[in-house]
Amino acid sequence: MPGYSARPPAIPTLLVDDAVVRVTRWDFEPGAATGHHVHGMGYVVVTMTECEFLIEDATGEHRLKRPVGEVYRRDAGVEHNVINGGKKPMSFIEIEYK
């Protein structure tokens, strides 16, 4: 994926990992990225701050702005790199269901 290796890493903090869910808090400084990955499980994201996502995937780059407290769901199989495309730190909670 373009730009992935030159970006600082986003910081994951594992909050819960049991038989039902894995809950991770993700913290991003401006420009930080998760790195390219594929989601093996369906998941829900809850934004903890306003998030200015820059998503890199097989179709290119996409910018999405999400407000504090927004919740959205994605199916297993999503493949992307998530980058903080804004000028402020951003955080979200990712809930993967097993």
Backbone torsions as a table, in degrees:
resi	resn	phi	psi	omega
1	MET	NA	143.5	-177.8
2	PRO	-63.8	135.8	172.0
3	GLY	77.1	-7.4	-172.7
4	TYR	-59.7	-48.4	-172.2
5	SER	-69.7	-24.1	-176.9
6	ALA	-87.8	-4.8	-174.9
7	ARG	-94.6	145.3	174.0
8	PRO	-67.7	153.1	-178.2
9	PRO	-78.8	144.6	167.8
10	ALA	-70.4	155.7	-176.3
11	ILE	-106.6	112.4	175.8
12	PRO	-89.9	138.8	173.5
13	THR	-124.5	112.7	-179.6
14	LEU	-73.2	122.5	-177.8
15	LEU	-102.1	-39.5	179.5
16	VAL	-146.4	137.4	172.6
17	ASP	-148.2	96.9	-178.6
18	ASP	-129.5	-162.8	-176.6
19	ALA	-71.1	-15.3	-174.2
20	VAL	-106.5	-45.9	-174.2
21	VAL	-140.8	160.2	165.7
22	ARG	-123.5	123.6	-177.8
23	VAL	-116.2	123.9	-178.3
24	THR	-128.1	133.9	170.7
25	ARG	-93.5	131.2	177.5
26	TRP	-112.4	127.4	177.8
27	ASP	-119.3	130.5	-175.8
28	PHE	-126.4	125.2	165.0
29	GLU	-76.3	163.2	176.9
30	PRO	-54.4	131.2	179.8
31	GLY	85.7	-10.4	-179.4
32	ALA	-70.5	152.9	-174.9
33	ALA	-138.2	153.7	174.9
34	THR	-74.9	-26.7	-168.0
35	GLY	88.8	154.7	-178.6
36	HIS	-62.4	133.0	179.8
37	HIS	-156.0	163.2	177.2
38	VAL	-119.6	131.8	178.8
39	HIS	-82.2	117.8	178.8
40	GLY	-82.7	-11.7	-179.3
41	MET	-132.6	154.7	171.1
42	GLY	-65.2	156.5	-176.2
43	TYR	-153.5	161.8	175.9
44	VAL	-123.1	139.5	176.6
45	VAL	-116.0	135.8	173.9
46	VAL	-121.7	117.0	-179.2
47	THR	-75.5	132.3	179.4
48	MET	-96.9	-21.4	176.2
49	THR	-134.1	172.4	167.7
50	GLU	-63.4	133.6	-177.2
51	CYS	-119.0	126.6	173.9
52	GLU	-108.4	88.1	-176.6
53	PHE	-77.7	136.9	164.0
54	LEU	-115.1	112.3	-176.6
55	ILE	-104.2	127.1	172.6
56	GLU	-107.0	123.1	176.2
57	ASP	-142.2	-171.8	-175.2
58	ALA	-62.4	-20.0	-178.6
59	THR	-95.8	-4.6	179.1
60	GLY	127.9	-151.5	179.5
61	GLU	-107.3	141.0	-179.4
62	HIS	-136.2	134.4	176.6
63	ARG	-105.2	132.3	179.3
64	LEU	-135.2	131.8	176.5
65	LYS	-110.7	126.7	-177.9
66	ARG	-124.9	136.7	-179.9
67	PRO	-76.9	166.2	174.5
68	VAL	-57.6	135.2	174.7
69	GLY	83.4	2.0	178.3
70	GLU	-70.9	144.9	178.9
71	VAL	-124.9	132.1	174.1
72	TYR	-144.9	160.1	-174.3
73	ARG	-123.1	146.5	175.4
74	ARG	-135.7	150.9	178.3
75	ASP	-83.1	161.1	173.0
76	ALA	-58.0	152.0	177.7
77	GLY	100.3	-9.6	177.8
78	VAL	-61.0	133.5	-178.1
79	GLU	-127.2	119.4	-175.9
80	HIS	-168.5	175.4	168.4
81	ASN	-121.9	127.8	180.0
82	VAL	-104.3	127.2	-176.1
83	ILE	-126.4	143.6	170.5
84	ASN	-78.4	104.2	-179.1
85	GLY	-88.7	7.2	-178.7
86	GLY	-102.2	-172.4	-177.6
87	LYS	-104.0	-1.4	-179.6
88	LYS	-120.3	156.3	173.2
89	PRO	-59.5	150.9	176.7
90	MET	-137.8	154.7	-179.1
91	SER	-144.6	147.0	171.0
92	PHE	-148.6	161.2	175.1
93	ILE	-105.3	132.0	177.1
94	GLU	-112.7	125.1	179.8
95	ILE	-114.9	109.6	178.7
96	GLU	-98.6	132.2	179.9
97	TYR	-104.0	133.2	-173.7
98	LYS	-91.8	NA	NA
